[in-house]
């Protein structure tokens, strides 16, 4: 009898723990979750809990969220640059002054010649808080939980920090992880960070903003703030076998902390799954998020940030305007054209790489002998006849590899031309041609080892 009672108590304790950890989640469903999905659920279930009361800027809930982010960053091996309770700042609202806060974490790159340059990964910390409704004559308190907006982005930042911490020996630049307070209040936290709190703002090479990422990977967007090089980087990742690809958009989905960096002429990109029916309502709760989709998005963002950390110095060309002026005004960007050019009946640039470029590419002997490898970004234009023209290296590695990439792209067969507003047009494209050495005397193309 005593054993039965003990077994019952143990089972009851285990059930209570599962529900405490995942709030309203099913214990059976949780058993099938990956480690990353479990972590996402744990982060969001706390950050979007009733205890934090919607994390309004200047509230105790925002402070609790800041404390949670700081603790998780420390747990993941990230150094904290902000003091306990966050880096606080005042914000005047009418006759009142509220005190908000940023949380700042630091991961140092390994390359002493480049780790004084920074990539900022940011996410909005606050949400709308609470208000009071009258229902049947009775006051009813409503909480804006902010699960997707933006506990999802904070959770993504935390898990990205852990993945990058594991890979710290592969990162040349340093990474700053920033949870921005009072973002709903005219992006005050990001402005304060750039203009008052961080003395080395001139050393920031790029900013990645993670905001509202829980609506599902089918609506995963990248907004590069009109920066051509960031657009090229998004396009180059299309050649990678990633679980999801970001859709490049030229129109800002909504304002966010990336704007403060854009105003400082720091290249910035917003990753988001866009607005959703529960946006800024009391229904934006833990249960609505697509955590499996977030896991796929995390893999993409991880690869994107790694590219930023390990890119050339300077990371972005300073002659963007001159680069755009090299081409006439009648050339339309690949991301903007109505009907994209097709190679072998496909609009996917990977088909061009796999069926043409990597079939005919020859690794230069000099580069093999000297261990030179990497990705060459090649710009080119598909004209109204489907011919490849104006082939040039956007970002090179070595003259031998650059010349070989230009040779193969220039020799391309005809494409089906793109159309814009019903007419055939010239379309500007970029592909990343990869040269990778496997071992002495061999090299890899598209995952294959060639003698």
N, C-alpha and C positions, 0 to 999 in steps of 0.2 A: 504493500500500500504506500509506504514511504517513497519507494522508487517511482511510482506512478505520479505522485504529487511533485517530486523533484523534476521529473521529465516535463510535466505540465508547466512548471514555473520557468524552466529553461526555454521552452518553446515560446512562452509568452514574452519573455525578455528579448529573445531574438526578433520576434515580430515587431515589438515596440522600437527596437533599434533601427530596423529597416525603414519604418515609417518616419522615424525622427530624421534619418539621414536624407531621404528623398521626398519628404513631405507627403504630397498626394500621389506619388508614384506607386505602381504595383510592385510588390516584392518579387513576384515571379518574372515580370518584365525586366526588373533590375538585374536578375541573374544572367540575362542574355546580353547585357550591355558590355561594351568594351571598356577598358580602363579609362580611356579619354572621355567617353560618354558619361560614365559615372562621375568623373571629375566635373564635367560641365554641369551636370544636374546638381551636384553638391554646391558649386559656386552660385548658380542661379537661384536655387531654392533658398539660400540664405540672403543673397543680395536683394531678391524680390519678395522677401517675407514680410508679413504684417509687422514684425518687430521693428523693421527699419522705416516703416511708415512712409514709403515712397521716396526716401532719400532726398528730400527737398534741400536745395542749397542753403547752407547755414544751420541745418537742423542736426539734432542728435543722430538721426538716422543716417545722414550723410557722413558724419564722423565715424559711426560704427562701420559703414561700408569702407571708408578709408582705412580703418584699423584692420579690417579683414583683408583688403588688398595688400597692405604692407606685410601682414603675417604670412600670407601665401607666397609673396615674392621672396621673403627671407627663407621660407621653407624650401623654395625651388633653387636656392643658391644665388639669388640676385642681391647685390649690395644696395642698401637703402641710402639715398642722398638726402631725403627729407627727414626731419626730426619726428619723434613720436607724436602721433596725432596729425601728421601731414604738414606740409608747408602752407601756413595759413595766410590769408589775405582778406582785407575788408572790402565790402561792396556796398555802396550807398544806394538805398532805395527809398526815395522820398525823404521822410524825416528819420528813417531808420538806417542803421548800418548792420549788415549781416556779415558773419565771418565764415568764409568757405575755406577750402583746402585742396591742395594737389598732393598726390603721392608720387614720388620719383624713385625709380629703381635704376641700377646701373650694372651693365655687363660689359666688361672690358674685352676688347679684341686682342688678338695675340701679336699682331704686327706693330712693332714700335714705331714704324714710319707712318702708320695710318690710324692707330687707335686713338689719336687725338681728334679724329673726325667721328661724327655721330649720326646714327640713324635713329629717329624718334618713332616709337610705336605708342600711340595714344588711344584712349577710350574715355568716353564721357562717364563721370562718376555719379552725377545727380539725376533726379527726375522731378516730377511735379509735386510730390508730397501728398497732401490730403485736402479734401474739402467736405462740406456738409450739404446734403440734400434733404428736402422735405418730402416724405412719403406718407400718404394718408394722415397728414397733419403732424407727423412725428419726425424729428430730426434724425437723419441717418448719415453716419460718417463714411465717406468713400475714400479708399486708398488707391492711389495710382502706383501699382506695384512696380511697373517698369521692367518686366522680365526681358522682353525683347529690346526695349529702349531704356537703359542700355546694359542691363545685366549680362546680356548675350555678348556684347563687345568686351566688357570687362573680363568675362570668363574666357573669351578667345585670347585676350592679351595675356592672361595668367598662364594658360596652357602653352601659348607660344613662347613665353618666357622660360618655361620648364624645358621645352624642346631645344631652344637656343642655348640654354645653360648646359645641356648635355653635349652640344656641338660647339662649345666655346673655343676649342682649339682650332676650329675651322673658320672662325670669323676674323677678318682683318680689321674692320672698323668696330667701334664700340656701339652698344645699343642702349638707349634710354627708354625705359618703360614709364609712361606717365598716365595716371588716372586724373583727369581734369575735373576739378570742382566748378560749380556754378556755370556749367556749360549751357544750361537752359537760360541763363541770365546773360545773353549776348556774348557767349563764349569767353567769359571773364577769366576762367582758369588758364586757358591757353594763352590769352593776351598777357596775363601776369607772368606766366612762365617765361615767355619770350622777351618781355620788356623789363622785368624787374628781378626775377628769381634766378635765371640761368645766365651766367656771365659770358659763356662761350657760345652764344646763339649763332655767331658767325661761323662756327665750326660744324653746324648741322648741315649734312649733305642732302637729307631727304626726310619726309615725315609720312608715316602710314597711319591713317585714322580708321579705327575699327568701331563701327556703329550700326546697331540693329542688324544682326547677322543670323537671326533665328527663324526666318520664314521659309527656309528650304533652299538647297543648292541650285534649284532650277531658276531662281531669280537672283543669282549671285553676280553683283556688278562691281566694276572698277571705274571710278571717275578720277582721271589723272590731272585735274585742274589745269587743262590746256597745255600740259607739258609734253612735248613731243617725245622726249627720251623715255619718260615713264610709259607712254603709249607703246613705244617700241618694246619695252621690257614686257609689258602685258602680252603683246603679240608674240614675242619670242617664246614665252612659256607654252604657247599652243603646240609647240613641237615636242613637249614633254608629256610622258604618259602619267598624268595626274588624275586623281579621282574626280576632279571637277575643274572646269575652266571658267574664268571670270569673263563676263560680257563687257566689253569696253564701251562706255557711254560718254558722249561729248557734252551732254547737258547735266548740270549738277542736280542730283536727286533731291537734295535738301541741304540747307546750310549746316555747318558743323565746325569742329575745332581745326580742321584742315585749312579753313579760311584764314586764320591768324598767321599760319605759316606761309600761305600763298601771298598774303599782303607783305610779308617780309622777303618775298622772292625766293623762298625755299621750296623746292619741288615737293609736292604733296599729292597723295592719292587717298581717296576714300574707298574702302571696301564695305559693301552693304548688301543686304537682300531686299532693301527698299521698304517703303511704308506698307502698312498692313491694316486690316480692318480694326484691330484692337488698339491701334496707335493712339496714345494719349487718352486711354480710357481705363476704367477700373478692371477691365477684362484682360489686361496685359499681364497675365499671371504665368506661373511656372509651367503649367500644363500645355500651353499653346506652342511651345518651341519645338523645332525639328532638330533634335540633338545629333542624329546620325548625319544630317546635312551639315551641321556645324563641324563635325569631325572631318568631313571631306574638305570643307572650306579651310580648316586649320592647316591641312597638308599643303594647300595652294599658297596660303599666306606665308607659311614657313619657308617654302622654296623662293618666294618673291623676296622676302627680307634677306635671306641668305645671299641672293644675287646682289642686292643693294650693298650688303656688308662687304662683299668681295669684288665689287666692280672696280674699274680702273680709277686712277687719280689724275685729274678730277673726275668725279663720278659722272657728271653731266657736262656736255659741251657748253661753253659760254657763248657760242655764236649761233644760237637757235634761230635768230631772226635772219642771219645771213644764209643759214642752211635752208630755211623756207623760201628765201628769195631766189635760190638756185633754180627753182622750178616755176613754170608759168602758172598763172592763176587758174587755168583750165584743168589742172590736175586735181583730182578728188582723192581724198584719203580712203584707204581700203575700208576703214571702220565707218565711213560716212556714206559710201555709195549705196544706191538703192538695190542694184543687182550686182553682186560681186563677180569678179573674173573667175573663170573656171579652168582648171588644168585637169585633163582626162576626166571631164564631167564632174569635177569636185571643186567646191569653193574652199576646201580646207587646205591651207598652205602646207600642212604636213604631207599631203599627197605629192605635191611638187618636190618636196625634199626627198621623200622615200622613193618615188618612181623615176625621178630624174637626177637630182643633185647627187644623192649618195650612190647612185648607180655608176656615175661617170667621174666622181671626184677622185683625184690622185693625191695622196699625201706627199708633199714635196720632200725629197731626199734630205735636203739640208735640215728641214724641221725635224725629221725623224732622228737624224744623227745628233741633233742638239736638244732633243727633248722638248720641243716647242709644241704646245697644244692649247686648246681653248675654243671659244665661240667667236666667230666673225659675224657681225651684224651687217647685212647687205641690203641697201635701199635700191629699188628699181621701179620702173614704170611699165605697166601694160597699156599700150596705146590703143586707139580705136580699132586697129586692125588685128589686135591680139598679139602684137609683137612686143618682145622685151627690149626696152631701151633705157638709157640714162642709168646704167648700173654703176653704183659707187659704194664704197665701204663707209658705213655709218660709224662703226666702231671696230677697229682692227686689233690684231695681236702681233703679227710680224708680217713683213712685206711678202714673204714666200706664201704664207697661208692666205693673206688678203688677195693676192693675185690669182691664186687657184680658185678661190671662192667666186671672184668676179668672172673668171674664165667660164666656169660651169654654168653660172646663172645666165651669163650673156649668150650662151649657146642654146638656151632653152627653145624647144619647139613653140609653135603658136599656142596661145590661150584663146578661150572664148572671151571676148572683151566684156568689160563691165558696163553697166548702164546707170545713168542718173537722170531722173526726171524724164524718162522715156528715150533718152539719147545715149548712143555709145560715147564713152568718155575715156580720157586717160586716167588710170588709177595708180596711185602710189602704194607700194607694198614694201614690207621689210620681212626678211627671214633670218633666222640664226643658224648659220652653218657650223656644225660642231666638228672639230678635229680632236680626237682623243687617242692618246697612246696607251696601249694595254701593257705591253712589255717590249723590251728591246727587239727591234726588227719587225714589230707588228703594230697595227693601229686599229682603232675601232671606229666604225661608221654605223650609226643607227643601231647600236647595241650588238653589232656583229664584229668579230675579230677577223682581220684580214692580214694575210702574210705580205 
